[in-house]
Amino acid sequence: MINFDSLPTTNEYSLEADVYLAHIEKAEMRTPKTPGKPDYLSLQYRLTRHNGKKAGVMFDAQYDSDKQLIQYKLGRFLKACKIPLKGQMELKDIATLVLNKDIVVDAVIDESGNQPRLQADLFGREVYYPTEQFDEIWSLAHPDSNEFMPVPEGDDPFTESTEDGDVEY
């Protein structure tokens, strides 16, 4: 039986342009629907808000391109993933290196399609950041906020412990 009094009145996964912790859940090469275009790296992130609450899923893509803006986006992504930018590498090899990495992503709402969706903010600040910069970047995006929640060293905000234990004092 459905209890109408207990149905949620707000959507905790509503789209919101913001700065998120992003855990790379999927990273795989895909072939575009348009014939003749090169394969691309398709990414799926599990997002967490600054207050630690889950924020849903975001999809992204990286391309092997000669265009400076696309190369900038890829470079920022690799730096956020802490992959050294030396030598050469195939895009398909990057897919295996970034899987299960955590980064920070600046996201905006793209309303150009049939349905609004979050996408990396390529024209905002610097798109992607290492996780150590989360508090700093979030504070820049929210200068009037009183909220401050540092990400503890060695703590993984993407896993939940179900174990109870003694607390050392």
C-alpha positions in Angstrom: 0.0 0.0 0.0 1.3 3.5 -0.8 1.2 6.0 2.0 0.7 9.3 0.4 1.7 11.2 3.5 5.2 9.7 3.4 6.0 10.5 -0.3 9.0 12.9 -0.6 8.2 16.5 -1.6 11.6 17.3 -2.9 14.0 15.6 -5.2 17.5 15.2 -3.7 18.9 14.4 -7.1 17.6 17.5 -8.8 19.9 19.1 -11.4 22.0 21.9 -10.0 25.0 23.7 -11.5 27.7 23.3 -8.9 31.1 21.9 -8.0 31.0 18.1 -7.2 33.2 15.3 -6.1 33.1 12.8 -9.0 33.9 9.1 -8.8 34.6 7.7 -12.3 32.4 4.6 -12.3 32.6 3.8 -16.0 35.3 4.7 -18.6 34.9 3.0 -22.0 35.6 3.7 -25.7 32.5 4.2 -27.8 31.8 4.6 -31.5 29.7 7.7 -32.4 26.4 7.2 -34.2 27.6 9.5 -37.0 29.7 7.5 -39.5 33.3 8.6 -40.0 33.8 10.3 -36.6 36.5 8.9 -34.4 35.8 6.8 -31.3 35.6 8.7 -28.0 36.0 8.0 -24.3 32.6 7.8 -22.6 32.7 8.5 -18.8 30.1 8.1 -16.1 30.6 9.9 -12.7 28.9 9.3 -9.4 28.5 12.7 -7.9 28.7 13.8 -4.3 27.8 17.3 -3.1 30.0 19.4 -0.8 27.8 18.5 2.2 28.5 14.8 1.6 25.1 14.0 0.1 24.8 11.9 -3.1 23.9 13.9 -6.1 23.3 11.3 -8.8 25.1 10.5 -12.0 26.7 12.7 -14.7 28.0 11.6 -18.2 31.0 13.1 -19.9 33.2 12.4 -22.9 36.9 13.0 -23.9 38.0 13.1 -27.5 41.3 12.8 -29.4 41.2 16.1 -31.4 43.5 18.7 -32.8 41.2 21.5 -31.5 42.8 23.5 -28.7 39.7 23.6 -26.5 39.2 19.9 -26.6 42.9 19.3 -25.8 42.6 21.7 -22.9 39.6 19.8 -21.5 41.5 16.5 -21.9 44.6 18.0 -20.2 42.7 19.3 -17.3 40.9 15.9 -16.9 44.2 14.0 -16.9 45.8 16.4 -14.4 42.8 16.0 -12.1 43.2 12.2 -12.4 46.9 12.7 -11.5 48.1 11.2 -14.8 51.5 12.7 -15.9 51.3 14.6 -19.1 54.5 13.2 -20.7 55.0 11.4 -23.9 52.1 9.9 -25.9 49.2 7.7 -25.2 46.1 6.4 -27.0 42.7 7.5 -25.7 41.7 3.9 -25.2 44.6 3.4 -22.8 43.4 6.4 -20.7 40.1 4.6 -20.2 41.8 1.9 -18.1 43.9 4.5 -16.1 41.0 6.7 -15.0 38.5 4.1 -13.9 37.6 4.4 -10.2 39.6 7.6 -9.8 38.1 10.6 -7.9 38.2 14.1 -9.3 36.4 17.4 -8.8 34.2 18.7 -11.6 32.6 22.0 -12.3 29.2 21.2 -13.7 26.5 23.3 -15.5 23.1 22.5 -16.8 22.9 22.0 -20.5 19.3 22.7 -21.7 20.0 22.5 -25.5 18.7 18.9 -25.8 15.3 17.3 -25.2 16.0 17.0 -21.5 18.2 19.2 -19.3 21.4 17.4 -18.1 24.6 18.2 -16.2 27.8 18.6 -18.2 31.3 19.7 -17.4 31.6 23.5 -17.4 34.2 24.0 -20.1 33.8 27.8 -20.1 33.7 28.4 -16.3 36.8 28.1 -14.2 39.1 25.2 -15.0 36.6 22.3 -15.5 38.4 19.5 -13.5 40.5 19.6 -10.4 42.3 17.1 -8.1 40.3 16.2 -5.0 42.6 18.2 -2.7 41.2 21.4 -4.3 37.6 20.6 -3.6 37.1 22.9 -0.6 39.0 25.8 -2.3 37.0 25.5 -5.6 33.7 25.0 -3.8 34.4 28.2 -1.8 35.1 30.2 -4.9 31.8 29.0 -6.4 29.9 29.8 -3.2 31.6 33.0 -1.7 28.5 33.9 0.4 28.2 30.4 2.0 28.9 29.8 5.7 29.3 26.1 5.0 32.7 24.5 5.3 33.2 20.8 5.2 36.8 19.8 4.6 37.3 16.4 3.0 39.3 14.4 5.7 42.7 13.0 4.6 42.4 9.3 3.7 38.6 9.4 4.0 36.7 8.1 1.0 33.3 9.9 0.7 32.1 7.4 -1.9 31.9 4.4 0.4 29.7 3.9 3.4 30.9 1.8 6.3 28.3 -0.4 8.0 30.7 -1.4 10.8 30.5 0.0 14.4 33.8 0.4 16.2 35.5 1.9 19.1 36.5 5.5 18.9 40.0 6.3 20.1 40.4 9.4 22.2 
